[in-house]
Amino acid sequence: MSLLARLPLTPQHHTVLSDAEFQQLRQLIYEKTGLYFQDNKRYLLESRVGRRLNELRLPNGQAYLRLLQNGQGRDEFRHLINAITINETYFFRAPAHLEVLERHILPEWLRTKRQVRIWSAGCSSGEEPYTLAIFLRDRIQPRYPNARFEIIGTDINTKVLKQAQQGLYGDYAVRNVPPEYLQRYFIQQGNRYQLRDEIRKMVKFQVLNLADEIAMSTMRNFDLIICANVLIYFDDNMKRRVVQSFYRSLVPGGYLFVGFSETLYGISQAFQPVRFGKAIVYRKEAEASESNTRRHG
């Protein structure tokens, strides 16, 4: 997923932003993206702004804030977001979710529908949606040849989305890919691995800010939304907003998958938590309550 970039906790740096400028900039970032920089992350924001000041040849933080607020601010804000979020993901990161899909959810769906729409929210450089594409191509489509799958990956970071569209990955990203899949669906190029076109064509990517409710309103009629290890970077208010948008984006009976360390407890009562073995996923129903959790073996 695209995460807040990380630096050592106590780096040495010169002050780029005054206290007032830091407060103003982090509020602007929060309002536009839902990401909030705590005081102990000020150094991180300053280091990234410092780079932008050098590249733009601006004298100080106040000049940078003025740029963000004028007519050219939209383009520069995109550069800033790319600078403060990074890619931290890999293929086949959540095999338990794939097992739930293969054993329980997809057989139920494919008895009654021909097309399944999947949204990977916060997909970063594409490993998650491409994992789904490989899994569906190899494990599901041979058993359900008439089924059609639409996979959309979104992220706020335009830089990592370009990497996703290229489909070129290093050793770290593919370290959990089963050897037979690595041979079948990748072309090794030195220490890099190029995803084959047959998989790349199964996924469409687009820029999307989860905090933008107007943009989120265009995402409709999905059977499955996967948003793993993204909500942890939002405060509770923003989590509620994003989860409510996800609810509206799902068809009745659709599912939301979040990270294994994440929960919707205290965030939303609109979804029905459903336990499949050790995995808990969230189902959209007409009347949902978090008071009872269904269990499946």
N, C-alpha and C positions, 0 to 999 in steps of 0.2 A: 504494500500500500504506500501511498504518499504520506510520509510522516514529517513532523517537524524535524529539521536538520539537527544534528547533535554535535556538540563540541565538548572539550574537557570542561569540568565544572568550574575551574578557577583559572581561566586563561588570562594572560596579560594583554591589555589592549588600551588604546587611547580612547577617550570619550568622544564619540561621534555625535551623540544626541544629548541635548540638555534634558533635565528631568521632564520639563513640560513637553518637549518634542517627543520623547519616548512615550509618554502617556498618550499623546495625540495620535502617534503612529500606531501603537498597539490597539487603540480603540478603533481606528480606521480599519485595520486588518480584521479585528473581531467582527465588526459590523458587516464587512463584506464577505468573510469566509467562515466565521465561527471559530477560528483558531485564536487562542488567547495566550499571549506571552506573559508568564509570571515574572515577577521582579528578578528571580534568579536566572532567567533566560535573557535578560537584557543584553548581555554580552553577545549572544548569538545574533540577535536582531541588529545590534550595532555593527558587528563584523560584516554582515551581509549588506547593510546600508552603506558601510564604508567602501565596499567594492563598487557599488553602484555610483557613489559620489566620484570615485576615481574614473570610472568608465565614462561618466557623463560630464566630467570636469566641472562639478558643482562645488561651491565653496564650503557648504555646511548643511546641517540637517534641516534648517528652516527653508533653504532653497529647494531641498528635495521634497519637503512637504508641499510647498507651493506647486512644484511640478506635478505631484500626484493629484492635486486639486484643480489643475487647469485642464484645458481641452486635450492635452496629450497624456493625461494621467492614466487613462485606461490601458494604454500600451505599456507604460512603465510599471503599472501595478502588476501586470502579467509577468514582467521580468522579476519583480520583487517576490512574487509567490513562487516562481520557479527556483529562486535562490534560497528560500527559507523552508522548502519542502524537498525531501529526497526520496529515492527509491529504496525500499527495504522489503524485498519479497523474493520468492523462488517458486519453482514448479512443484506441484504435488505437496503443497504445504498443509492441506487439511484432508488427508485420506478418509477420515471418519465421515466427513460430509459427502464424499463421493460414494461411500458405502451406503449411506442413508438414501441417497438418490437412486442408486442401482437396485437396492433390495426392497425399498418401500415406496418412495414418492413417484418415481417415473413409471413403474408398472401400473400404479393406480391411475395416473394421468393418461397414459397411452392406451388404456382400454377405451377411453371416451373422446380423446382429442388427437388430432394429427400434427398440430404445431405447438411447440413449447417455446416461450420467450423468456430469456434469462438476461439479467442485468448484473454486471459486476461493477459495483460502485466503489470508487477509490481504487481503481485497478492498477495504478502506477504504470510500470513498463510492460504490463500485459501477461505476466506469468499466470495469474489466476484465471482469466477468461480463456487463455490458450490451454491451460490444464483441462478445463471443462470441455473444450473442443476435442482434445485428444481422447479424453475419457468417453465422450459421446460417440466419436467416430469409431473407437475400437471396441467398446463394451456394449453400447446401446443400439446403434444403428444396424448391426448385423442381425439383432433379434427383432428389431422393429423397422424394417426397411422402408415403410411408408411414412415414418415419422420425420418431421422437419424441425430443425432447431435454429432459433435466431439468438445470437449472443451479442450483447452490446457491452463494451467496456468504457467507463467514463472516469475522468480525473480532472482536477483543477490545474494540474501541472502540465503545460503544453510540451515541455521538453521531454518528459518521460513518455508521453503519448507518441511522440515521434519515434522514440526507441521501440515502443510497442509495435508500431506499424512496420518497422524494419524487421522485427522478429529475429534479431541477432543477439545471442546471449553468451555469457562467460561460464566458466566452470561452476561458480557458486550458484548461479541460477538453476542449473540443471542437475545439481548433485543428487537430488532425490528422484530423478526421472528413472523409471525402470529401464534396464539396459535394452530390452527389446523395443521399447518406445523410442529410446534415444537413437537406435539404429533405423527405425522405421520412419520416424517423423522429423528427424533433424539431419542436416548435412554438416559434418565437422569441417571446419576451416581453421586449421592450426589449433589454437586453444579457444576458439569460438565455435558456436553452434548455431547454424542458420535453420530456422523453422521452415519446413516445407510449405509450399504455396497452398496445398490442399487443406492445411490447418489454418493458415493465415486468412484464407478466404472465408472461413467460418465465423470470424469475429469482426465486428465494426467498432471503431473507436470514435469518441467525440469528447470535446471539452465540456465539463459540467461542474459547476460550483454547488455543492450540496446545500449551502446556505441561501442560495438564490431560489426563493419560492416560486417565482415566475418561471424560471427555467425548469425547475423540478416538476411543475404542473404539466409540462409537455411529455413527461415520462409516464406512460399509461399502459395498462393491460399486460403487465408482466406476470408470469407464473412463479418466477423465483427471482429474488434479489439477494445477492451476496454482498455484505458490507462488513468485512472482517478486519478488526484492529484499526478501525478508523474513528468510531464513535468515542474512543478513549481520549481523543484529542479535543473533544468538545466539552463545554460545561453542561450541566443538566438542562438548562433552558434550551441550548442549541440542540442537544440530543433529542429533546421532545419534539422540536420543530422538524428535525430531519426524519425521525421515526414516523411522525405523522404523515410526512410527505411520502415515505415508503409505503405506508398503509394505503394511501390513495392510489399509489402506482400499481398495486397488486390487484389481480382479479380475485374474486371470492374463492377461497380454498388455496390461494397462493401462499408461498412460504418466504420468510425472511431468515437468512442465515447470518449470524454475527460471529465474532471471534470466540474461541473457547473460553477466554478469560473475561468475556463481556456478558452482560445480562440486560434485559429490559426491565428488570424489577425496579420499581420506583420511577420508571421512565414512561411506560405505556401499559395500559390495561386493555388496549384494543386487540392485542394478539393473544392467541391461545398457545401457551408453551406446550410443546409435544416432545416427549423423550423417546428417542430411538437408541436403545443401548445406553452408551455413555454420552451421547450427543443430545443436546437440547436445541430444538429449532422452534421457530415461531410461525404460527399459521393464522391467516386472516379468515375469520368467520363472521357471520352475520351478528352473532352475539358472543363476544369473547371475554374471558375472565382469567386473571392470573392466579385465582385461588386454587384451581385444580390443574394438575399436570397429567396429561395422558401418558401412558407408558406402553411401549412396544418392545418386544424382545429383540 
